[in-house]
Amino acid sequence: MAIHLSAIKRARQNEKRRLRNLHIKTTVKSSVKKVRVAIEKKDVEGAQKALLKVIPLIQKAHSKGVFHKNTSDRKISRLTREVNVLKTKAA
């Protein structure tokens, strides 16, 4: 356990950040799952709506430092590509 005041404060800060990051990650994961479920059901409209909601969440996670830039870009790219493939198959 931390003894110095600065180490105690650092432990407090790390715990707050860990909980914040955990909340953001689970929110993003839940939203991504909604997109993937809509894709599995072949629901083009639902997948597009869910995608438009998840993209800002992923970008916000990047801006908060939860995701690396390449990670957030990769997630957005893959989801967008899957929705676009679904659209072309439906058309």
Backbone as CSV, one residue per row, in Angstrom:
resi,resn,N_x,N_y,N_z,CA_x,CA_y,CA_z,C_x,C_y,C_z
1,MET,0.847,-1.186,0.000,0.000,0.000,0.000,0.884,1.239,0.000
2,ALA,0.358,2.304,-0.566,1.118,3.546,-0.678,1.272,4.204,0.692
3,ILE,2.450,4.805,0.897,2.727,5.462,2.164,2.797,6.981,1.991
4,HIS,3.505,7.441,0.975,3.650,8.885,0.759,2.338,9.490,0.287
5,LEU,2.129,10.741,0.626,0.900,11.422,0.240,0.735,11.458,-1.276
6,SER,1.827,11.715,-1.979,1.743,11.787,-3.440,1.367,10.431,-4.034
7,ALA,1.857,9.346,-3.439,1.531,8.009,-3.923,0.075,7.657,-3.623
8,ILE,-0.421,8.112,-2.480,-1.823,7.888,-2.122,-2.731,8.625,-3.099
9,LYS,-2.361,9.876,-3.395,-3.144,10.668,-4.347,-3.110,10.011,-5.724
10,ARG,-1.950,9.546,-6.144,-1.807,8.900,-7.447,-2.680,7.642,-7.511
11,ALA,-2.751,6.885,-6.443,-3.588,5.687,-6.404,-5.064,6.053,-6.533
12,ARG,-5.470,7.131,-5.857,-6.854,7.618,-5.975,-7.164,8.014,-7.411
13,GLN,-6.264,8.772,-8.024,-6.475,9.225,-9.398,-6.560,8.040,-10.360
14,ASN,-5.665,7.073,-10.173,-5.663,5.906,-11.050,-6.958,5.119,-10.951
15,GLU,-7.490,5.002,-9.745,-8.748,4.280,-9.565,-9.899,5.004,-10.246
16,LYS,-9.949,6.335,-10.121,-10.990,7.118,-10.792,-10.906,6.943,-12.301
17,ARG,-9.696,7.020,-12.825,-9.501,6.885,-14.272,-9.855,5.478,-14.740
18,ARG,-9.505,4.488,-13.936,-9.816,3.107,-14.305,-11.327,2.904,-14.417
19,LEU,-12.057,3.441,-13.455,-13.508,3.305,-13.481,-14.129,4.065,-14.643
20,ARG,-13.602,5.259,-14.920,-14.106,6.041,-16.054,-13.850,5.293,-17.359
21,ASN,-12.625,4.783,-17.513,-12.278,4.054,-18.730,-13.133,2.803,-18.890
22,LEU,-13.389,2.110,-17.793,-14.213,0.913,-17.826,-15.624,1.244,-18.297
23,HIS,-16.179,2.328,-17.788,-17.528,2.748,-18.187,-17.574,3.075,-19.677
24,ILE,-16.594,3.809,-20.154,-16.569,4.192,-21.565,-16.412,2.949,-22.449
25,LYS,-15.534,2.035,-22.052,-15.309,0.825,-22.847,-16.566,-0.032,-22.929
26,THR,-17.256,-0.197,-21.807,-18.453,-1.037,-21.825,-19.563,-0.388,-22.643
27,THR,-19.654,0.940,-22.589,-20.647,1.646,-23.391,-20.374,1.438,-24.877
28,VAL,-19.115,1.555,-25.264,-18.744,1.362,-26.662,-19.023,-0.080,-27.082
29,LYS,-18.648,-1.040,-26.239,-18.865,-2.447,-26.573,-20.349,-2.755,-26.761
30,SER,-21.194,-2.204,-25.891,-22.635,-2.432,-25.999,-23.180,-1.850,-27.296
31,SER,-22.708,-0.663,-27.646,-23.175,-0.021,-28.874,-22.711,-0.781,-30.111
32,VAL,-21.475,-1.262,-30.088,-20.953,-2.048,-31.208,-21.758,-3.332,-31.352
33,LYS,-22.131,-3.916,-30.224,-22.911,-5.146,-30.259,-24.272,-4.904,-30.907
34,LYS,-24.874,-3.740,-30.654,-26.155,-3.410,-31.284,-26.017,-3.357,-32.800
35,VAL,-24.902,-2.793,-33.279,-24.665,-2.732,-34.722,-24.517,-4.149,-35.274
36,ARG,-23.724,-4.969,-34.610,-23.478,-6.331,-35.091,-24.753,-7.185,-35.068
37,VAL,-25.596,-6.989,-34.068,-26.868,-7.727,-34.006,-27.767,-7.307,-35.171
38,ALA,-27.804,-6.013,-35.462,-28.610,-5.530,-36.586,-28.079,-6.086,-37.902
39,ILE,-26.760,-6.211,-38.018,-26.165,-6.771,-39.232,-26.544,-8.251,-39.367
40,GLU,-26.490,-8.989,-38.261,-26.853,-10.409,-38.296,-28.310,-10.616,-38.677
41,LYS,-29.173,-9.686,-38.246,-30.593,-9.779,-38.576,-30.882,-9.254,-39.980
42,LYS,-29.850,-8.768,-40.652,-29.963,-8.182,-41.994,-30.886,-6.965,-41.999
43,ASP,-30.850,-6.212,-40.900,-31.648,-4.989,-40.752,-30.783,-3.793,-41.158
44,VAL,-30.903,-3.385,-42.424,-30.053,-2.317,-42.953,-30.319,-1.003,-42.231
45,GLU,-31.578,-0.672,-42.095,-31.949,0.599,-41.456,-31.469,0.661,-40.003
46,GLY,-31.713,-0.409,-39.259,-31.286,-0.454,-37.864,-29.774,-0.409,-37.718
47,ALA,-29.076,-1.080,-38.625,-27.612,-1.088,-38.572,-27.059,0.302,-38.840
48,GLN,-27.647,1.014,-39.800,-27.182,2.373,-40.109,-27.421,3.317,-38.940
49,LYS,-28.591,3.213,-38.334,-28.891,4.075,-37.186,-27.957,3.789,-36.016
50,ALA,-27.738,2.513,-35.752,-26.848,2.136,-34.657,-25.415,2.576,-34.942
51,LEU,-25.000,2.495,-36.208,-23.655,2.918,-36.594,-23.479,4.414,-36.370
52,LEU,-24.501,5.200,-36.716,-24.418,6.651,-36.521,-24.344,7.024,-35.043
53,LYS,-24.844,6.154,-34.175,-24.751,6.415,-32.735,-23.411,5.976,-32.158
54,VAL,-22.836,4.902,-32.719,-21.614,4.352,-32.138,-20.364,5.118,-32.579
55,ILE,-20.364,5.700,-33.755,-19.164,6.406,-34.239,-18.762,7.546,-33.305
56,PRO,-19.682,8.423,-32.886,-19.266,9.474,-31.944,-18.781,8.933,-30.602
57,LEU,-19.350,7.814,-30.159,-18.899,7.219,-28.894,-17.458,6.739,-29.002
58,ILE,-17.125,6.119,-30.128,-15.756,5.636,-30.328,-14.796,6.821,-30.422
59,GLN,-15.211,7.863,-31.131,-14.356,9.049,-31.253,-14.165,9.729,-29.909
60,LYS,-15.206,9.757,-29.102,-15.087,10.364,-27.774,-14.157,9.543,-26.885
61,ALA,-14.234,8.217,-27.007,-13.331,7.360,-26.247,-11.883,7.639,-26.635
62,HIS,-11.649,7.905,-27.913,-10.297,8.260,-28.351,-9.876,9.596,-27.761
63,SER,-10.760,10.571,-27.789,-10.399,11.903,-27.292,-10.158,11.896,-25.779
64,LYS,-10.791,10.957,-25.066,-10.581,10.838,-23.625,-9.334,10.024,-23.291
65,GLY,-8.731,9.421,-24.317,-7.521,8.640,-24.092,-7.776,7.185,-23.756
66,VAL,-9.003,6.729,-23.928,-9.330,5.338,-23.628,-8.827,4.429,-24.749
67,PHE,-9.012,4.866,-26.003,-8.547,4.122,-27.166,-7.438,4.896,-27.855
68,HIS,-6.514,4.167,-28.443,-5.507,4.774,-29.312,-6.201,5.195,-30.605
69,LYS,-5.649,6.176,-31.291,-6.259,6.683,-32.517,-6.448,5.574,-33.543
70,ASN,-5.431,4.745,-33.739,-5.545,3.667,-34.727,-6.619,2.653,-34.339
71,THR,-6.767,2.414,-33.059,-7.790,1.479,-32.593,-9.179,2.012,-32.899
72,SER,-9.409,3.272,-32.583,-10.730,3.854,-32.841,-11.006,3.909,-34.340
73,ASP,-10.010,4.290,-35.138,-10.192,4.337,-36.591,-10.483,2.944,-37.149
74,ARG,-9.793,1.930,-36.634,-9.990,0.558,-37.098,-11.401,0.070,-36.776
75,LYS,-11.860,0.363,-35.557,-13.208,-0.064,-35.161,-14.269,0.586,-36.047
76,ILE,-14.121,1.896,-36.277,-15.080,2.626,-37.104,-15.054,2.085,-38.536
77,SER,-13.858,1.865,-39.051,-13.714,1.389,-40.425,-14.355,0.019,-40.618
78,ARG,-14.098,-0.880,-39.705,-14.636,-2.233,-39.839,-16.151,-2.262,-39.736
79,LEU,-16.695,-1.487,-38.789,-18.154,-1.449,-38.646,-18.800,-0.833,-39.879
80,THR,-18.211,0.256,-40.372,-18.758,0.921,-41.552,-18.722,-0.010,-42.749
81,ARG,-17.621,-0.739,-42.907,-17.493,-1.665,-44.028,-18.549,-2.765,-43.938
82,GLU,-18.784,-3.292,-42.750,-19.787,-4.347,-42.588,-21.187,-3.847,-42.925
83,VAL,-21.495,-2.616,-42.512,-22.818,-2.052,-42.813,-22.944,-1.806,-44.316
84,ASN,-21.877,-1.322,-44.944,-21.921,-1.067,-46.387,-22.082,-2.365,-47.175
85,VAL,-21.435,-3.427,-46.728,-21.606,-4.731,-47.397,-23.054,-5.187,-47.275
86,LEU,-23.628,-4.985,-46.105,-25.031,-5.353,-45.896,-25.941,-4.551,-46.828
87,LYS,-25.629,-3.258,-46.980,-26.445,-2.411,-47.874,-26.379,-2.892,-49.314
88,THR,-25.168,-3.224,-49.781,-25.035,-3.663,-51.163,-25.720,-5.000,-51.408
89,LYS,-25.686,-5.894,-50.426,-26.367,-7.182,-50.572,-27.880,-6.990,-50.585
90,ALA,-28.372,-6.019,-49.823,-29.814,-5.772,-49.765,-30.318,-5.117,-51.044
91,ALA,-29.443,-4.354,-51.693,-29.879,-3.626,-52.901,-29.939,-4.499,-54.122
